[in-house]
Amino acid sequence: MTGETPDEGDITFVTRGVTAAEIAAVTAVLTAALAETAADRAVGSRRGPSAWQRSQRPLRSPLTPGNGAWRSFAG
């Protein structure tokens, strides 16, 4: 790619001495990340709340002391 201007999809390594194995590893990781992002966007609109959102419960209402507010188990 010497003398050419990089396209939008090209990866440019600024570090010198990058091996072919390192280039392959970086390319594989970036390709997988892009594929995962594209899949998330495609499914995201059809998906309901995440497991994290489902596990969150609303806080209970505040306890207010007073007549009849506290009940005992002794009856």
Jmol script that loads the backbone (N, CA, C; Angstrom):
load data "model"
ATOM      1  N   MET A   1       0.829  -1.181   0.000  1.00  0.00           N
ATOM      2  CA  MET A   1       0.000   0.000   0.000  1.00  0.00           C
ATOM      3  C   MET A   1       0.876   1.247   0.000  1.00  0.00           C
ATOM      4  N   THR A   2       2.082   1.157  -0.366  1.00  0.00           N
ATOM      5  CA  THR A   2       2.952   2.323  -0.418  1.00  0.00           C
ATOM      6  C   THR A   2       2.548   3.224  -1.562  1.00  0.00           C
ATOM      7  N   GLY A   3       2.487   4.516  -1.282  1.00  0.00           N
ATOM      8  CA  GLY A   3       2.131   5.483  -2.306  1.00  0.00           C
ATOM      9  C   GLY A   3       0.639   5.639  -2.517  1.00  0.00           C
ATOM     10  N   GLU A   4      -0.161   4.817  -1.862  1.00  0.00           N
ATOM     11  CA  GLU A   4      -1.617   4.901  -2.012  1.00  0.00           C
ATOM     12  C   GLU A   4      -2.207   5.559  -0.774  1.00  0.00           C
ATOM     13  N   THR A   5      -3.355   6.178  -0.950  1.00  0.00           N
ATOM     14  CA  THR A   5      -4.075   6.693   0.207  1.00  0.00           C
ATOM     15  C   THR A   5      -5.001   5.598   0.712  1.00  0.00           C
ATOM     16  N   PRO A   6      -5.046   5.396   2.016  1.00  0.00           N
ATOM     17  CA  PRO A   6      -5.877   4.312   2.550  1.00  0.00           C
ATOM     18  C   PRO A   6      -7.359   4.586   2.351  1.00  0.00           C
ATOM     19  N   ASP A   7      -8.100   3.541   2.052  1.00  0.00           N
ATOM     20  CA  ASP A   7      -9.553   3.638   1.960  1.00  0.00           C
ATOM     21  C   ASP A   7     -10.133   3.667   3.364  1.00  0.00           C
ATOM     22  N   GLU A   8     -11.420   3.923   3.434  1.00  0.00           N
ATOM     23  CA  GLU A   8     -12.080   4.013   4.728  1.00  0.00           C
ATOM     24  C   GLU A   8     -12.004   2.691   5.490  1.00  0.00           C
ATOM     25  N   GLY A   9     -12.050   1.550   4.812  1.00  0.00           N
ATOM     26  CA  GLY A   9     -12.035   0.255   5.469  1.00  0.00           C
ATOM     27  C   GLY A   9     -10.655  -0.313   5.703  1.00  0.00           C
ATOM     28  N   ASP A  10      -9.603   0.366   5.276  1.00  0.00           N
ATOM     29  CA  ASP A  10      -8.243  -0.140   5.445  1.00  0.00           C
ATOM     30  C   ASP A  10      -7.754   0.065   6.874  1.00  0.00           C
ATOM     31  N   ILE A  11      -6.886  -0.852   7.296  1.00  0.00           N
ATOM     32  CA  ILE A  11      -6.239  -0.741   8.601  1.00  0.00           C
ATOM     33  C   ILE A  11      -4.808  -0.280   8.357  1.00  0.00           C
ATOM     34  N   THR A  12      -4.403   0.752   9.045  1.00  0.00           N
ATOM     35  CA  THR A  12      -3.045   1.260   8.916  1.00  0.00           C
ATOM     36  C   THR A  12      -2.302   1.027  10.215  1.00  0.00           C
ATOM     37  N   PHE A  13      -1.168   0.343  10.140  1.00  0.00           N
ATOM     38  CA  PHE A  13      -0.335   0.093  11.315  1.00  0.00           C
ATOM     39  C   PHE A  13       0.757   1.150  11.348  1.00  0.00           C
ATOM     40  N   VAL A  14       0.807   1.881  12.425  1.00  0.00           N
ATOM     41  CA  VAL A  14       1.790   2.942  12.582  1.00  0.00           C
ATOM     42  C   VAL A  14       3.086   2.373  13.155  1.00  0.00           C
ATOM     43  N   THR A  15       2.984   1.338  13.961  1.00  0.00           N
ATOM     44  CA  THR A  15       4.149   0.705  14.562  1.00  0.00           C
ATOM     45  C   THR A  15       4.944  -0.039  13.493  1.00  0.00           C
ATOM     46  N   ARG A  16       6.240   0.082  13.554  1.00  0.00           N
ATOM     47  CA  ARG A  16       7.083  -0.620  12.580  1.00  0.00           C
ATOM     48  C   ARG A  16       7.375  -2.034  13.059  1.00  0.00           C
ATOM     49  N   GLY A  17       7.619  -2.903  12.109  1.00  0.00           N
ATOM     50  CA  GLY A  17       8.004  -4.270  12.441  1.00  0.00           C
ATOM     51  C   GLY A  17       6.845  -5.150  12.852  1.00  0.00           C
ATOM     52  N   VAL A  18       5.652  -4.858  12.401  1.00  0.00           N
ATOM     53  CA  VAL A  18       4.490  -5.676  12.729  1.00  0.00           C
ATOM     54  C   VAL A  18       4.572  -6.958  11.910  1.00  0.00           C
ATOM     55  N   THR A  19       4.436  -8.092  12.575  1.00  0.00           N
ATOM     56  CA  THR A  19       4.529  -9.379  11.882  1.00  0.00           C
ATOM     57  C   THR A  19       3.200  -9.724  11.228  1.00  0.00           C
ATOM     58  N   ALA A  20       3.265 -10.680  10.318  1.00  0.00           N
ATOM     59  CA  ALA A  20       2.043 -11.127   9.638  1.00  0.00           C
ATOM     60  C   ALA A  20       1.056 -11.744  10.624  1.00  0.00           C
ATOM     61  N   ALA A  21       1.563 -12.437  11.636  1.00  0.00           N
ATOM     62  CA  ALA A  21       0.688 -13.036  12.651  1.00  0.00           C
ATOM     63  C   ALA A  21      -0.030 -11.954  13.466  1.00  0.00           C
ATOM     64  N   GLU A  22       0.675 -10.875  13.778  1.00  0.00           N
ATOM     65  CA  GLU A  22       0.057  -9.776  14.523  1.00  0.00           C
ATOM     66  C   GLU A  22      -1.014  -9.080  13.678  1.00  0.00           C
ATOM     67  N   ILE A  23      -0.726  -8.901  12.408  1.00  0.00           N
ATOM     68  CA  ILE A  23      -1.711  -8.292  11.507  1.00  0.00           C
ATOM     69  C   ILE A  23      -2.950  -9.168  11.426  1.00  0.00           C
ATOM     70  N   ALA A  24      -2.748 -10.478  11.301  1.00  0.00           N
ATOM     71  CA  ALA A  24      -3.876 -11.407  11.231  1.00  0.00           C
ATOM     72  C   ALA A  24      -4.697 -11.381  12.528  1.00  0.00           C
ATOM     73  N   ALA A  25      -4.026 -11.310  13.665  1.00  0.00           N
ATOM     74  CA  ALA A  25      -4.727 -11.293  14.947  1.00  0.00           C
ATOM     75  C   ALA A  25      -5.565 -10.028  15.104  1.00  0.00           C
ATOM     76  N   VAL A  26      -4.980  -8.889  14.780  1.00  0.00           N
ATOM     77  CA  VAL A  26      -5.708  -7.619  14.890  1.00  0.00           C
ATOM     78  C   VAL A  26      -6.892  -7.602  13.927  1.00  0.00           C
ATOM     79  N   THR A  27      -6.670  -8.072  12.725  1.00  0.00           N
ATOM     80  CA  THR A  27      -7.744  -8.111  11.731  1.00  0.00           C
ATOM     81  C   THR A  27      -8.884  -9.020  12.190  1.00  0.00           C
ATOM     82  N   ALA A  28      -8.551 -10.177  12.765  1.00  0.00           N
ATOM     83  CA  ALA A  28      -9.581 -11.107  13.235  1.00  0.00           C
ATOM     84  C   ALA A  28     -10.394 -10.500  14.375  1.00  0.00           C
ATOM     85  N   VAL A  29      -9.718  -9.856  15.312  1.00  0.00           N
ATOM     86  CA  VAL A  29     -10.418  -9.253  16.453  1.00  0.00           C
ATOM     87  C   VAL A  29     -11.334  -8.123  15.985  1.00  0.00           C
ATOM     88  N   LEU A  30     -10.831  -7.257  15.119  1.00  0.00           N
ATOM     89  CA  LEU A  30     -11.653  -6.140  14.638  1.00  0.00           C
ATOM     90  C   LEU A  30     -12.823  -6.621  13.789  1.00  0.00           C
ATOM     91  N   THR A  31     -12.604  -7.634  12.969  1.00  0.00           N
ATOM     92  CA  THR A  31     -13.691  -8.182  12.155  1.00  0.00           C
ATOM     93  C   THR A  31     -14.776  -8.784  13.038  1.00  0.00           C
ATOM     94  N   ALA A  32     -14.378  -9.525  14.073  1.00  0.00           N
ATOM     95  CA  ALA A  32     -15.355 -10.113  14.995  1.00  0.00           C
ATOM     96  C   ALA A  32     -16.117  -9.038  15.755  1.00  0.00           C
ATOM     97  N   ALA A  33     -15.427  -7.994  16.182  1.00  0.00           N
ATOM     98  CA  ALA A  33     -16.091  -6.907  16.908  1.00  0.00           C
ATOM     99  C   ALA A  33     -17.100  -6.189  16.017  1.00  0.00           C
ATOM    100  N   LEU A  34     -16.735  -5.955  14.777  1.00  0.00           N
ATOM    101  CA  LEU A  34     -17.669  -5.304  13.847  1.00  0.00           C
ATOM    102  C   LEU A  34     -18.875  -6.189  13.558  1.00  0.00           C
ATOM    103  N   ALA A  35     -18.655  -7.479  13.396  1.00  0.00           N
ATOM    104  CA  ALA A  35     -19.757  -8.407  13.150  1.00  0.00           C
ATOM    105  C   ALA A  35     -20.696  -8.465  14.351  1.00  0.00           C
ATOM    106  N   GLU A  36     -20.129  -8.469  15.557  1.00  0.00           N
ATOM    107  CA  GLU A  36     -20.959  -8.490  16.768  1.00  0.00           C
ATOM    108  C   GLU A  36     -21.773  -7.212  16.901  1.00  0.00           C
ATOM    109  N   THR A  37     -21.164  -6.083  16.606  1.00  0.00           N
ATOM    110  CA  THR A  37     -21.874  -4.809  16.673  1.00  0.00           C
ATOM    111  C   THR A  37     -23.012  -4.771  15.659  1.00  0.00           C
ATOM    112  N   ALA A  38     -22.754  -5.248  14.455  1.00  0.00           N
ATOM    113  CA  ALA A  38     -23.799  -5.269  13.424  1.00  0.00           C
ATOM    114  C   ALA A  38     -24.940  -6.188  13.833  1.00  0.00           C
ATOM    115  N   ALA A  39     -24.619  -7.337  14.427  1.00  0.00           N
ATOM    116  CA  ALA A  39     -25.658  -8.266  14.874  1.00  0.00           C
ATOM    117  C   ALA A  39     -26.473  -7.667  16.012  1.00  0.00           C
ATOM    118  N   ASP A  40     -25.810  -6.978  16.932  1.00  0.00           N
ATOM    119  CA  ASP A  40     -26.520  -6.335  18.043  1.00  0.00           C
ATOM    120  C   ASP A  40     -27.475  -5.260  17.539  1.00  0.00           C
ATOM    121  N   ARG A  41     -27.048  -4.507  16.556  1.00  0.00           N
ATOM    122  CA  ARG A  41     -27.921  -3.472  16.001  1.00  0.00           C
ATOM    123  C   ARG A  41     -29.119  -4.077  15.300  1.00  0.00           C
ATOM    124  N   ALA A  42     -28.915  -5.185  14.596  1.00  0.00           N
ATOM    125  CA  ALA A  42     -30.010  -5.827  13.868  1.00  0.00           C
ATOM    126  C   ALA A  42     -31.016  -6.443  14.823  1.00  0.00           C
ATOM    127  N   VAL A  43     -30.545  -7.010  15.914  1.00  0.00           N
ATOM    128  CA  VAL A  43     -31.424  -7.683  16.866  1.00  0.00           C
ATOM    129  C   VAL A  43     -31.920  -6.721  17.934  1.00  0.00           C
ATOM    130  N   GLY A  44     -31.213  -5.644  18.171  1.00  0.00           N
ATOM    131  CA  GLY A  44     -31.516  -4.725  19.261  1.00  0.00           C
ATOM    132  C   GLY A  44     -32.921  -4.176  19.256  1.00  0.00           C
ATOM    133  N   SER A  45     -33.471  -3.910  18.098  1.00  0.00           N
ATOM    134  CA  SER A  45     -34.812  -3.334  18.048  1.00  0.00           C
ATOM    135  C   SER A  45     -35.888  -4.365  18.358  1.00  0.00           C
ATOM    136  N   ARG A  46     -35.587  -5.655  18.173  1.00  0.00           N
ATOM    137  CA  ARG A  46     -36.571  -6.703  18.427  1.00  0.00           C
ATOM    138  C   ARG A  46     -36.413  -7.325  19.801  1.00  0.00           C
ATOM    139  N   ARG A  47     -35.366  -6.967  20.503  1.00  0.00           N
ATOM    140  CA  ARG A  47     -35.059  -7.589  21.774  1.00  0.00           C
ATOM    141  C   ARG A  47     -35.748  -6.855  22.908  1.00  0.00           C
ATOM    142  N   GLY A  48     -36.144  -7.587  23.941  1.00  0.00           N
ATOM    143  CA  GLY A  48     -36.737  -6.990  25.128  1.00  0.00           C
ATOM    144  C   GLY A  48     -35.654  -6.514  26.081  1.00  0.00           C
ATOM    145  N   PRO A  49     -36.009  -6.331  27.343  1.00  0.00           N
ATOM    146  CA  PRO A  49     -35.011  -5.883  28.311  1.00  0.00           C
ATOM    147  C   PRO A  49     -33.923  -6.942  28.510  1.00  0.00           C
ATOM    148  N   SER A  50     -32.724  -6.475  28.801  1.00  0.00           N
ATOM    149  CA  SER A  50     -31.603  -7.385  29.011  1.00  0.00           C
ATOM    150  C   SER A  50     -31.770  -8.116  30.343  1.00  0.00           C
ATOM    151  N   ALA A  51     -30.965  -9.135  30.541  1.00  0.00           N
ATOM    152  CA  ALA A  51     -30.999  -9.890  31.799  1.00  0.00           C
ATOM    153  C   ALA A  51     -30.672  -8.969  32.974  1.00  0.00           C
ATOM    154  N   TRP A  52     -29.775  -8.031  32.750  1.00  0.00           N
ATOM    155  CA  TRP A  52     -29.428  -7.080  33.806  1.00  0.00           C
ATOM    156  C   TRP A  52     -30.643  -6.212  34.153  1.00  0.00           C
ATOM    157  N   GLN A  53     -31.350  -5.742  33.156  1.00  0.00           N
ATOM    158  CA  GLN A  53     -32.523  -4.907  33.420  1.00  0.00           C
ATOM    159  C   GLN A  53     -33.639  -5.716  34.085  1.00  0.00           C
ATOM    160  N   ARG A  54     -33.814  -6.980  33.687  1.00  0.00           N
ATOM    161  CA  ARG A  54     -34.860  -7.804  34.293  1.00  0.00           C
ATOM    162  C   ARG A  54     -34.546  -8.129  35.746  1.00  0.00           C
ATOM    163  N   SER A  55     -33.267  -8.213  36.097  1.00  0.00           N
ATOM    164  CA  SER A  55     -32.911  -8.594  37.463  1.00  0.00           C
ATOM    165  C   SER A  55     -33.069  -7.439  38.446  1.00  0.00           C
ATOM    166  N   GLN A  56     -33.194  -6.244  37.959  1.00  0.00           N
ATOM    167  CA  GLN A  56     -33.322  -5.091  38.839  1.00  0.00           C
ATOM    168  C   GLN A  56     -34.771  -4.958  39.306  1.00  0.00           C
ATOM    169  N   ARG A  57     -34.961  -4.956  40.594  1.00  0.00           N
ATOM    170  CA  ARG A  57     -36.304  -4.799  41.141  1.00  0.00           C
ATOM    171  C   ARG A  57     -36.464  -3.384  41.680  1.00  0.00           C
ATOM    172  N   PRO A  58     -37.671  -2.875  41.606  1.00  0.00           N
ATOM    173  CA  PRO A  58     -37.858  -1.532  42.172  1.00  0.00           C
ATOM    174  C   PRO A  58     -37.650  -1.562  43.689  1.00  0.00           C
ATOM    175  N   LEU A  59     -37.237  -0.445  44.225  1.00  0.00           N
ATOM    176  CA  LEU A  59     -37.059  -0.341  45.664  1.00  0.00           C
ATOM    177  C   LEU A  59     -38.406  -0.420  46.353  1.00  0.00           C
ATOM    178  N   ARG A  60     -38.413  -0.984  47.548  1.00  0.00           N
ATOM    179  CA  ARG A  60     -39.676  -1.084  48.282  1.00  0.00           C
ATOM    180  C   ARG A  60     -40.102   0.290  48.762  1.00  0.00           C
ATOM    181  N   SER A  61     -41.354   0.408  49.060  1.00  0.00           N
ATOM    182  CA  SER A  61     -41.851   1.690  49.563  1.00  0.00           C
ATOM    183  C   SER A  61     -41.317   1.906  50.984  1.00  0.00           C
ATOM    184  N   PRO A  62     -41.189   3.148  51.399  1.00  0.00           N
ATOM    185  CA  PRO A  62     -40.631   3.416  52.721  1.00  0.00           C
ATOM    186  C   PRO A  62     -41.527   2.881  53.841  1.00  0.00           C
ATOM    187  N   LEU A  63     -40.896   2.419  54.912  1.00  0.00           N
ATOM    188  CA  LEU A  63     -41.639   1.945  56.079  1.00  0.00           C
ATOM    189  C   LEU A  63     -42.021   3.140  56.934  1.00  0.00           C
ATOM    190  N   THR A  64     -43.270   3.209  57.300  1.00  0.00           N
ATOM    191  CA  THR A  64     -43.733   4.325  58.128  1.00  0.00           C
ATOM    192  C   THR A  64     -44.286   3.786  59.437  1.00  0.00           C
ATOM    193  N   PRO A  65     -43.658   4.126  60.551  1.00  0.00           N
ATOM    194  CA  PRO A  65     -44.164   3.659  61.841  1.00  0.00           C
ATOM    195  C   PRO A  65     -45.460   4.387  62.205  1.00  0.00           C
ATOM    196  N   GLY A  66     -46.267   3.736  62.994  1.00  0.00           N
ATOM    197  CA  GLY A  66     -47.503   4.355  63.459  1.00  0.00           C
ATOM    198  C   GLY A  66     -48.514   3.292  63.833  1.00  0.00           C
ATOM    199  N   ASN A  67     -49.681   3.726  64.267  1.00  0.00           N
ATOM    200  CA  ASN A  67     -50.740   2.803  64.665  1.00  0.00           C
ATOM    201  C   ASN A  67     -51.163   1.943  63.489  1.00  0.00           C
ATOM    202  N   GLY A  68     -51.096   0.640  63.660  1.00  0.00           N
ATOM    203  CA  GLY A  68     -51.527  -0.280  62.605  1.00  0.00           C
ATOM    204  C   GLY A  68     -50.515  -0.486  61.488  1.00  0.00           C
ATOM    205  N   ALA A  69     -49.441   0.256  61.513  1.00  0.00           N
ATOM    206  CA  ALA A  69     -48.471   0.122  60.434  1.00  0.00           C
ATOM    207  C   ALA A  69     -47.601  -1.120  60.632  1.00  0.00           C
ATOM    208  N   TRP A  70     -47.355  -1.468  61.879  1.00  0.00           N
ATOM    209  CA  TRP A  70     -46.522  -2.628  62.179  1.00  0.00           C
ATOM    210  C   TRP A  70     -47.415  -3.743  62.688  1.00  0.00           C
ATOM    211  N   ARG A  71     -47.260  -4.883  62.153  1.00  0.00           N
ATOM    212  CA  ARG A  71     -48.061  -6.030  62.607  1.00  0.00           C
ATOM    213  C   ARG A  71     -47.100  -7.048  63.215  1.00  0.00           C
ATOM    214  N   SER A  72     -47.540  -7.669  64.280  1.00  0.00           N
ATOM    215  CA  SER A  72     -46.689  -8.655  64.925  1.00  0.00           C
ATOM    216  C   SER A  72     -47.093 -10.054  64.467  1.00  0.00           C
ATOM    217  N   PHE A  73     -46.198 -10.985  64.644  1.00  0.00           N
ATOM    218  CA  PHE A  73     -46.510 -12.357  64.287  1.00  0.00           C
ATOM    219  C   PHE A  73     -47.233 -13.070  65.424  1.00  0.00           C
ATOM    220  N   ALA A  74     -47.255 -12.492  66.631  1.00  0.00           N
ATOM    221  CA  ALA A  74     -47.856 -13.136  67.784  1.00  0.00           C
ATOM    222  C   ALA A  74     -49.375 -13.076  67.709  1.00  0.00           C
ATOM    223  N   GLY A  75     -49.926 -12.126  67.005  1.00  0.00           N
ATOM    224  CA  GLY A  75     -51.357 -12.025  66.791  1.00  0.00           C
ATOM    225  C   GLY A  75     -52.058 -11.562  67.969  1.00  0.00           C
TER     226      GLY A  75
END
end "model"
wireframe off; spacefill off
backbone 0.3
color backbone group
